[in-house]
Amino acid sequence: MQFARDTRLRNIFRNLTKNYRLTLSVIQGQESDSQKPLTLLLAGSGHNKAYLLNLIFDDHCSEVLTRTLWLWQVPYFISQFSADMLIAIDPKDGAARYLSGRTTFNVPIWIRGEIDIKTANGLLKTGENIKSDLRRIRNNKLGYRITRDPALFRDFYYGMHLPYIENTFGGAAFTVSYKEMKKKIDTSELMLITMGDEVIAGGIILYEKGGARAWFIGVKDGNHDYVKRGALSALYYFGIPHLEKKGFLSEHVGSSRAFLKDGVLQYKKKWGMRIIGARRGNFVIDVLKYSAASRSFLANNPFVQRNDDVFTGVYFLDEDNPDAELKSRDIYKSFYFPGMKQLDICRIKKSGDGAGTADTTANMLDCHSSTSP
């Protein structure tokens, strides 16, 4: 009886520490674009933390302090530092009210997209943005073949997929184990890209109940020279007609980061990607003050914001930097994705017009929405 009571108490305490405690790190460095000093309060760990630090800072940043706090201690802890921003990686629901200031954005950790096969086929013929990709494919005489050979799946995973992901994303790499991949080989095809007699890249097409999905990609030895020769573009170039012949109307093109200048996301945009949803979890970004560093981060990293299942693009123009002025039409063309409700263009007012702590940052943004160029 005593043992059962002790077990219950331990479980209660474990749930309390899991749901009502938060580990916050104080990280300092130079913001990557402005090279101005930035202090970040960050809650979270793992590859998503590595991704954010690589996005925000230049090559050097320092974690100067880490504390695990009860949620009600968090506001006081925040007040002790003149931090520019606070970011929480997928915080528990109960933590949100202790983190949120007046200028808080919920950015999905991963957004999901698909391309319409008919639209993509049209782009193969007339798309201005992909002409250079098609030229590389033709000049390098790239070809393809389809296989279901399990041994080739294994070779692809260890010889192409892992090296490419690790070389490209480093500590921010998100990988699925070979064991997990192997479970779905029976419902998959492996497209191998060839250059002469050499196999230089590949991609797994997974056939699910809902349709076809581009699942894994990889390049031989993770060598980016093959990417420059058009190896990954060839997966679209050959893959789209392949799926059309099989009768598919669309292809799920996997998950991408929700920052709108992300290279992978922009490449999918060239092929007509639309946003169809997001995985669970957000980066909760709280602007604590509009310093030169935080203004630069926002101006150089537009993103998708999520409100339940509604997605909005957010692009920032910094009035302290008139050279960054762009026309609304150009912004819309570059950063609007089908599947967004709208694209908000937000002007960050000039310094001295209300800049300061979280108590005044709400007045620093002047936003208007666009649903067409």
Secondary structure, DSSP 8 states (H G I E B T S, - for coil): -HHHHHHHHHHHHHHHHHHHEEEEEEEEEEETTT--EEEEEEE--HHHHHHHHHHHEEEEEEEEEEEEEEGGGHHHHHHTS--SEEEEES--GGGHHHH--SSEEEEES-EEEEEEHHHHHHHHHH-GGGHHHHHHHHHTTEEEEEE--HHHHHHHIIIIIHHHHHHHHGGG-----HHHHHTTGGGEEEEEEEETTEEEEEEEEEEETTEEEEEEEEEGGG-HHHHHTTHHHHHHHHHHHHHHHTT-SEEEEEEE-SBTT-HHHHHHHHTT-EEEEE-S-EEEEEE----HHHHHHHHH--EEEEETTEEEEEEEEETT-GGG---HHHHHHHH--TT-SEEEEEEE--TTSS-SSTTTGGGGEEEEEES--
